[in-house]
Amino acid sequence: MEAAKLVGRHGASVVITGSCGPQAFPALDAGELSRRAEQGLEAKLVEHGAQRQRPEAEALSAMRLPKVTTEKTEVLSRHLVESVKKDPAGTAQVLRTWLRDRER
């Protein structure tokens, strides 16, 4: 059984076993084979990175912070409720503006 070792740009390598000669991939030249192997390695590296970050993200989302209410937040909440009751259209426009500015 033949084996071929391909090394990617980032130093990662892969060993291909089995029929590795030109008869195995008659339509592909060595450059194309190397490019495809490199793309496969890069995809695996990206997937591995995502798998490493997933547990951390899940742990952070599982954390629930206790609701903290201070006098300032209570006053602000009351003020917002009163503003919405007095002028709902104006309050909606303020919120739209904040969201639009946040997207920029």
C-alpha positions in Angstrom: 0.0 0.0 0.0 1.3 3.4 -0.9 1.3 6.4 1.3 1.8 10.1 0.6 2.4 12.9 3.1 1.1 16.4 2.4 2.1 19.4 4.4 -0.1 22.5 4.5 0.8 26.2 4.8 0.4 26.2 8.5 2.6 23.2 9.1 -0.3 20.7 9.5 0.3 17.5 7.7 -1.9 14.6 6.5 -0.9 11.1 5.4 -2.9 9.6 2.6 -2.8 5.8 2.4 -4.0 3.5 -0.3 -3.6 4.0 -4.0 -2.0 7.4 -4.2 -0.5 7.3 -7.6 -1.8 9.1 -10.7 -4.1 6.2 -11.5 -6.1 7.0 -8.3 -6.8 10.6 -9.4 -6.3 10.7 -13.1 -7.9 14.1 -13.6 -6.1 15.9 -10.8 -2.5 17.0 -10.9 -0.2 17.2 -7.8 -0.9 20.9 -7.3 -4.7 20.3 -7.2 -4.3 17.4 -4.8 -2.2 19.5 -2.5 -4.7 22.4 -2.7 -7.6 20.2 -1.9 -5.7 18.5 1.0 -4.8 22.0 2.4 -8.4 23.1 2.2 -9.5 20.0 4.0 -7.0 20.6 6.8 -8.0 24.3 7.1 -11.6 23.3 7.4 -10.8 20.8 10.1 -8.8 23.4 12.0 -11.7 25.8 11.9 -14.1 23.1 13.0 -11.8 22.2 15.9 -11.6 25.8 17.0 -15.3 26.1 17.0 -15.6 22.9 19.0 -13.2 24.3 21.6 -15.2 27.6 21.9 -18.6 25.9 22.2 -18.3 24.7 25.8 -17.2 28.1 27.0 -20.1 29.8 25.2 -22.5 27.2 26.7 -21.1 27.8 30.2 -21.5 31.6 29.8 -25.0 31.3 28.5 -25.9 28.9 31.4 -24.9 31.5 34.0 -27.8 33.6 35.2 -26.9 36.8 36.9 -29.1 37.8 39.8 -31.4 40.6 39.1 -29.9 43.8 40.6 -32.2 46.6 41.2 -30.9 49.9 42.5 -32.7 53.1 43.2 -31.4 54.5 39.9 -32.7 51.6 37.9 -36.1 51.8 39.6 -36.4 55.5 39.0 -35.3 55.1 35.4 -37.8 52.2 34.9 -40.7 54.3 36.3 -39.7 57.3 34.1 -39.6 55.1 31.0 -43.0 53.6 31.8 -44.5 57.1 32.3 -42.9 58.3 29.0 -44.3 55.4 27.1 -47.8 56.0 28.5 -47.7 59.7 27.6 -46.1 59.4 24.1 -45.8 55.9 22.8 -45.0 57.0 19.2 -42.2 59.3 20.4 -40.8 56.7 22.7 -40.8 54.1 19.8 -39.0 56.6 17.6 -36.3 57.1 20.3 -35.8 53.3 20.5 -35.6 53.0 16.7 -33.0 55.7 16.7 -30.9 54.0 19.4 -31.1 50.6 17.6 -30.1 52.2 14.3 -27.1 53.9 15.9 -26.1 50.7 17.6 -26.0 48.9 14.3 -23.5 51.4 12.8 
